[in-house]
Amino acid sequence: MKPLPDTSDWQPKIDRRAALSNTRLQTCRSIEARIRAESDIEKSFNINNFDAGPGIEDIVRGQFRILLPDRYAVTPGVVIEGNGDNCGECDLIVANRFWESLLKYGATNESRRVHIPVEAVYTVIEVKQTLTEDSLDDAMKKLVMYKRLERDRSEYGRLIENHVISAFDRADASLNYRFDAIVGVGCEEGTELELVRRFFKINEALDATHRVNALVILGSGYARYLDESSDGAIRDHLYPESTMEYLNGFPPARVIPSWTPTNQDSLYHFYSDLSHHLTLTVLSFKWQKGRYGKDAKIRGDVYEVELERQSIRQFMLPISDPNRERRTRGN
């Protein structure tokens, strides 16, 4: 028998360590460059350069489908809440299609007339081909309208979408905070900082729950909130309405509006925060029964059929009401 091999030599290859340790960064750089290049081509055919236009939105959605895991559906559409309120057509919605179906399907896969329940939404992104003060305002308006749609809080003890352990819940935390952003494919040279200041000033005029989380300007930089601890440590502050103490272990001494200038890594920084948000989020579908179909119960009475005698009992209130009364009627 030949001598056994020296298994201590069976180590991972390290000759490509430097390159491969930056694989996601390189992918994001490639996608950012591709979006900007294809945007330039699309812009030459676009009469109104300050709108995203279907072509640009299609490009951005296609690239986000490459970036995000398959469990996250990327689609345009209309987000609605149970009473029928909606935010209008959104450019890019990251939604859960495993636990909740679409409420209304579009004529094609890219139709904007898809209707998505607010409970199923992880993130909404508005896309602008050329970011200006007007297009920034329009994008923020759309996202604030979405953030004002109401949905139930997902308890901190929710392990998966359909199971919660109440003992793990805590009042200062939720698992379905919203993280939404504006992606500007570009802007006029020299206007970046004024747009960033405008972004944060509009946010300051809003309730914390309704603030837009991030602004991405491809080829220029990334604006978002950070927080600073009492000892000077800087950490992510994904959700303006939360102290983030449940994650960071301490409340922030102050929340900082930040701008990271970069000519090729804006998308990577945003994707890092978006991935963090998706990892932290467990959506709640606990009270979906009866929603988005409230009129179904008013088209007749509901009866209990008694099997031992010739009679039925009518429910006076909707069958889902725990305080319902009943009356007995002979048959």
BELSUL-V753826 format. One line per field, one symbol per residue. ss: DSSP state (2 for helix, 1 for strand, 0 for the rest). phi: phi as a letter, one per 20 degrees, with the letter a starting at -180 (. if undefined). burial: # if it has 24 or more other ideal C-beta (glycine too) atoms within 12 Angstrom, else .. A space follows every 10 residues. Layout:
# BELSUL-V753826
ss = ???
phi = ???
burial = ???
This chain:
# BELSUL-V753826
ss = 0000002220 0000002222 0022222222 2222222222 2220000000 0022222222 2222222000 0111111111 0000011111 1111110000 0001000000 0000111222 1111111100 1022222222 2222222000 0000000111 0011022200 0000000000 1111001000 0222222222 2222000222 0001111000 1111111100 0001110000 0000222200 0001111111 1000022222 2222222222 0000000000 0002222200 0111100000 1111100000 0000011111 0
phi = .fgffeffee dgfdfdgfff fdgfgfffff ffffffffff ffffdefdfe efmgfffgff fffffffegf fdedbfrdec dgenfbdnfd fbdecededb efebeefcfd feefdcfffe debccedcfc ecgfffffff gfffgffefe bffeffeffc gdbcdffefb febbdcgdcc bddefabfgn egffffffgf ffgfedggfd fffbcddfnc rbdaeccdef enfdcfcfdg edfmffdenb fffbddfccd faebdgffff ffffffgffe ecfdcfdffn elafffeddp edceeeeebe bcdeffdgfe efdfdccdcf d
burial = .......... .......... .......##. ######.##. .##.....## ###.###### ####..##.. .######### ##...##### #######.## .##....... .#.####### ########## ###.###### .######.#. #.####.#.. #......... ..######## #######... .#..##.### .##.....## ########## #######... ....###### ####..##.. .#..#.#### .#.####### ########.# ######.#.. ##........ .......... ....#..... .......... .
